[in-house]
Amino acid sequence: METGQKAAIGRPRGFDTEEALERAMRVFWEQGYEGASLTELTRAMGINRTSMYAAFGNKEDLFRKSLERYTEGPASYGARALREPTARQVATALLNGAVRATTGISSPAGCLGVQGSLAAGEPGSNARDVLATWREEFVSLLGDRLQQAVDEGDLPADADAGLLARHLMTVANGIAVQAAGGITRDVLQQVADMTLRSWPPTTGPAQPDA
């Protein structure tokens, strides 16, 4: 009996956890936190609830892990944008990335991080807070990157880096909501391009007095 128990404990899982998490992420992306029932999640993942709990924890734990996967996968354009050499290129990469990620042919429309729990009631309040923190953390990182651009003379000295970051993310989040509502990629790209046309001019490094 003891040997059998040890064998059962040591037996590898009969499913690919990475693939199961990918499928769960897509369900949350499409249905939102509260809209994604455990039945839908486990069916998509190809496992039962016992296996889900053992591998990923409860629904909230699974959602957090799905958000991490989303951040490292479909939403990774945000981190890449921060590494662009100029503020304009940062803004361009961010908005163009938002358009592409939220209007993909092979993925759900919109953004998991924006729509995942916007309309959640009390049962989804923790997930809503997680996503609010997730969005604010990126706004802070973006603000730091734009402040660097101000300090380097890449943006005007009087540019408000924090407000610019908030403006960019408001547009990017709006693109996600519009995409979820069925607005096409071409139209949303025009919205991104219009925003970029009003971007503050590059000033270049300060020049010494003649």
C-alpha positions as CSV (number, residue, x, y, z in Angstrom):
1,M,0.0,0.0,0.0
2,E,2.8,2.4,1.0
3,T,4.7,1.6,-2.3
4,G,1.5,2.2,-4.3
5,Q,1.0,5.5,-2.6
6,K,4.6,6.6,-3.4
7,A,4.1,5.6,-7.0
8,A,0.9,7.6,-7.3
9,I,2.6,10.6,-5.7
10,G,5.6,10.4,-8.0
11,R,3.6,9.8,-11.2
12,P,4.1,12.6,-13.6
13,R,1.1,14.7,-14.6
14,G,-0.7,13.3,-17.7
15,F,-1.0,16.7,-19.3
16,D,1.2,19.6,-20.6
17,T,0.9,22.3,-17.9
18,E,2.2,25.0,-20.3
19,E,-0.4,24.1,-22.9
20,A,-3.2,24.0,-20.3
21,L,-2.2,27.4,-19.0
22,E,-2.1,28.8,-22.5
23,R,-5.7,27.6,-23.0
24,A,-6.8,29.0,-19.7
25,M,-5.3,32.3,-20.6
26,R,-7.3,32.4,-23.8
27,V,-10.6,31.6,-21.9
28,F,-9.9,34.5,-19.5
29,W,-9.0,36.7,-22.4
30,E,-12.2,36.0,-24.2
31,Q,-14.6,35.6,-21.3
32,G,-13.1,37.8,-18.5
33,Y,-12.6,36.6,-14.9
34,E,-16.2,36.2,-13.9
35,G,-17.4,35.1,-17.3
36,A,-14.9,32.2,-17.3
37,S,-16.5,29.4,-15.4
38,L,-14.5,26.5,-13.9
39,T,-16.4,24.2,-16.3
40,E,-15.3,26.2,-19.3
41,L,-11.7,26.5,-18.0
42,T,-11.2,22.8,-17.3
43,R,-12.9,21.8,-20.6
44,A,-10.5,24.1,-22.5
45,M,-7.5,22.9,-20.5
46,G,-8.5,19.2,-21.0
47,I,-8.3,18.4,-17.3
48,N,-10.7,17.9,-14.4
49,R,-11.0,20.3,-11.4
50,T,-8.9,18.1,-9.2
51,S,-6.0,18.3,-11.6
52,M,-6.5,22.0,-12.1
53,Y,-6.3,22.7,-8.3
54,A,-3.3,20.5,-8.0
55,A,-1.4,22.1,-10.8
56,F,-2.5,25.8,-10.6
57,G,-4.4,26.4,-7.4
58,N,-7.9,27.9,-7.3
59,K,-9.5,30.1,-10.0
60,E,-7.9,33.2,-8.7
61,D,-4.4,31.6,-8.7
62,L,-5.0,30.4,-12.2
63,F,-6.0,33.8,-13.3
64,R,-2.8,35.3,-11.9
65,K,-0.7,32.7,-13.7
66,S,-2.6,33.4,-16.9
67,L,-2.0,37.1,-16.6
68,E,1.7,36.4,-16.1
69,R,1.7,34.3,-19.3
70,Y,-0.2,37.0,-21.1
71,T,2.3,39.6,-20.0
72,E,5.2,37.5,-21.2
73,G,3.5,36.5,-24.4
74,P,0.8,38.6,-26.2
75,A,1.4,41.7,-24.2
76,S,5.2,41.5,-24.3
77,Y,5.2,44.3,-26.9
78,G,4.9,46.7,-23.9
79,A,8.2,45.7,-22.4
80,R,9.9,45.7,-25.8
81,A,8.6,49.2,-26.4
82,L,10.3,50.6,-23.3
83,R,13.7,49.5,-24.8
84,E,13.3,51.6,-27.9
85,P,16.0,54.3,-28.3
86,T,13.7,57.4,-28.5
87,A,10.4,58.5,-26.9
88,R,8.7,58.6,-30.2
89,Q,9.8,55.1,-31.0
90,V,8.6,54.0,-27.6
91,A,5.1,55.5,-28.3
92,T,5.0,54.1,-31.8
93,A,6.0,50.6,-30.7
94,L,3.5,50.7,-27.8
95,L,0.5,51.8,-29.9
96,N,1.3,49.7,-32.9
97,G,1.8,46.7,-30.6
98,A,-1.6,47.4,-28.9
99,V,-3.3,47.4,-32.3
100,R,-1.7,44.2,-33.4
101,A,-2.2,42.3,-30.1
102,T,-5.9,43.3,-29.7
103,T,-6.9,42.5,-33.3
104,G,-5.1,39.2,-34.0
105,I,-6.8,36.7,-36.2
106,S,-5.9,33.7,-34.1
107,S,-6.5,35.2,-30.7
108,P,-9.4,36.8,-28.8
109,A,-10.1,40.5,-29.6
110,G,-9.2,43.1,-27.0
111,C,-6.9,42.9,-24.1
112,L,-7.0,40.5,-21.1
113,G,-5.4,43.2,-18.9
114,V,-8.1,45.8,-19.8
115,Q,-11.3,43.8,-20.0
116,G,-10.5,40.9,-17.8
117,S,-12.5,42.2,-14.8
118,L,-13.8,45.7,-15.6
119,A,-17.3,44.7,-14.9
120,A,-16.6,42.2,-12.1
121,G,-18.8,42.1,-9.1
122,E,-17.7,41.3,-5.5
123,P,-16.6,37.7,-6.4
124,G,-14.2,39.1,-8.9
125,S,-12.9,42.1,-6.9
126,N,-9.5,40.5,-6.2
127,A,-9.0,39.9,-9.9
128,R,-10.1,43.5,-10.7
129,D,-7.5,44.8,-8.2
130,V,-4.8,42.6,-9.7
131,L,-5.5,44.0,-13.1
132,A,-5.6,47.6,-11.8
133,T,-2.2,47.1,-10.2
134,W,-0.9,45.5,-13.4
135,R,-2.0,48.4,-15.5
136,E,-0.6,51.0,-13.1
137,E,2.7,49.3,-12.8
138,F,3.2,49.7,-16.6
139,V,2.1,53.3,-16.5
140,S,4.8,53.9,-13.9
141,L,7.4,52.1,-16.0
142,L,6.4,54.1,-19.0
143,G,6.5,57.4,-17.1
144,D,10.0,56.6,-15.9
145,R,11.1,55.9,-19.5
146,L,9.6,59.1,-20.8
147,Q,11.2,61.1,-17.9
148,Q,14.5,59.6,-19.0
149,A,13.7,61.1,-22.5
150,V,13.0,64.5,-20.9
151,D,16.3,64.3,-19.0
152,E,18.2,63.4,-22.1
153,G,16.7,66.2,-24.2
154,D,14.7,63.7,-26.3
155,L,11.5,65.4,-25.1
156,P,10.9,69.1,-24.3
157,A,12.1,70.1,-20.9
158,D,8.6,71.1,-19.9
159,A,7.0,67.8,-21.0
160,D,5.0,66.1,-18.3
161,A,6.3,62.5,-18.5
162,G,3.7,61.1,-16.2
163,L,0.9,62.7,-18.1
164,L,2.3,61.6,-21.4
165,A,2.5,58.0,-20.1
166,R,-1.1,58.2,-18.9
167,H,-2.2,59.6,-22.2
168,L,-0.5,56.9,-24.2
169,M,-2.0,54.1,-22.0
170,T,-5.5,55.7,-22.2
171,V,-5.2,55.5,-26.0
172,A,-3.8,52.0,-25.9
173,N,-6.6,50.8,-23.5
174,G,-9.2,52.5,-25.6
175,I,-7.8,50.7,-28.7
176,A,-8.3,47.4,-26.8
177,V,-11.9,48.2,-25.8
178,Q,-12.7,49.2,-29.4
179,A,-11.1,46.1,-30.8
180,A,-13.3,44.0,-28.4
181,G,-16.3,45.8,-29.9
182,G,-15.4,44.7,-33.4
183,I,-13.6,47.8,-34.8
184,T,-11.1,46.7,-37.4
185,R,-7.3,46.8,-37.3
186,D,-7.1,49.3,-40.1
187,V,-9.4,51.8,-38.3
188,L,-7.5,51.4,-35.0
189,Q,-4.2,51.8,-36.7
190,Q,-5.5,55.1,-38.0
191,V,-6.3,56.1,-34.4
192,A,-2.8,55.2,-33.3
193,D,-1.3,57.1,-36.2
194,M,-3.4,60.2,-35.4
195,T,-2.1,60.1,-31.8
196,L,1.5,59.8,-32.9
197,R,1.1,62.8,-35.2
198,S,0.5,65.0,-32.1
199,W,3.5,63.6,-30.2
200,P,5.9,66.3,-28.8
201,P,8.8,67.1,-31.2
202,T,12.2,65.7,-30.5
203,T,14.4,68.5,-29.2
204,G,17.7,66.8,-29.3
205,P,20.5,67.3,-26.7
206,A,21.0,70.7,-25.3
207,Q,23.4,72.8,-27.4
208,P,26.2,75.0,-25.9
209,D,25.8,78.7,-26.2
210,A,27.6,80.2,-29.2
